[in-house]
Amino acid sequence: MFGTAQFVGISRIDKFSFILSCVLLVTSIVMAFWMRTKKDSIKKNIQKRWRALFATFGVLGLIWSFLRYEYIVGISSRMVIIILYFIALIWGISILKYYFGKYKRQLAEHEKQEQIKKYL
């Protein structure tokens, strides 16, 4: 009753969370290498935000998957990963608000300054 006999196998949601965490972490690493080639600081700013989101929740998801695999009671509950995904969603929405608000204005201003420098 209190052993690990009731935890036979890994469920689909656990596999999905593990794969999603791996994809987020790999995406973060690819973005880190890709950002090294970029010179534009305005575009780098938004990419840094996305990379931080992907790296943070990739690592947290992998930690949760390990805890889930080891049957650590309490921390490895599905409620924890749902809360993590909810926090990631809120963080992503705040990045999108920045993108559609402040970023667009900064990018337009930056392009305008570049065009002025081009003709001077």
N, C-alpha and C positions, 0 to 999 in steps of 0.2 A: 504494500500500500504506500509506503513512504520511499521506496527505492526509485530507481530510474526505469523500471519495467514499463511504466505507462508512456514513456517517451521513446517509442520505437520508431526510428527513422526521422528524417527531417521533412517538414511539411513544405508545400509549394511556396508559401509566403516567406519562409526562411530562405529558400533557394533564390526567390525573386529578390529579396532584400540583399542577399550576398552578391548576386550578379549586379544589381543596381549600384551597390557600393563600389564594386570593382570598376564598373564603367565610369562612375563619377571620379574615382581616384586616377584612372588612366587618362580621362579627359583633362583633369587638372594638370597632370604631368605634361601632356601634349601641349596644353595652352602655355605652360611655363617655357617650354622650348620655343614655341611659336612667338611668344612675346619678346624673346631676345632679339628677333629679327626686326621688330617694329621700332620705328624711331618716334612716331607720333605719340606724345605724352597724353593727349586728350583721349585717344582710343585705348591707350594702355590702361588708363584709369578704370574704364568700364570693364576691361578684360581682367584686371586685377580683382575686381569685385566678384565677377563670376568664378574666377579661379579659386578665390578664397572660399566661396560657397561650396564648390565642388570638392575641394580638398577636405574641408572640415567635415562635411557630411559623408564623404567617402570613407574617411578614417573612422568616424563615429559609427557608421554602419558596419564596418568590418569588425570593430571592437564588439559591437552588439552581436554580430553573427558568431564570433568566437565565444562570447558569454552564453549565447543560446545553445551552441554546440556542446558546451561543457555543462549545461543544465544548471547554471547559477541562478538560483531562485530569486525573484524580485527584480533584479536588474535586467534579466533576460526576458522579461515579459513582453508580449506584443504591444502592450500599451506604451512601452518606452520607445519602440521604433515608430509607432504612430505619432507620438509627441515629437520625436525628432523630425519626421517628415513634415509635420505641421509647422514646426519652427523653420525648416528649410523653405517651405512654401511662403511663409511670411517674409523671410529674408529675400527670396526671389522676387516677391512682389515689390519690396522696397527698392530693389535694384531696377526693376522695370519702371517704377515711378521716377527714379533718378534719370533713367534713360530717356523717357518720353518728356521729361520736364527740363531739368537743368542741363543735361548732357547735350540735347539738341541745340539749345541756345549757345552753349560753350563751343560746340562744333561749328555752328554757323559763324560765330564771332572769330573763331580761329581761322576758318577758311577765308573770311573777309580780310583778316590781317595778313594772311599769306598772299592773297591776291594783291593787296596794297604794296607789300614788300617786293613782289614780283615786278611791278611796274615802276618802282622807284629806283 
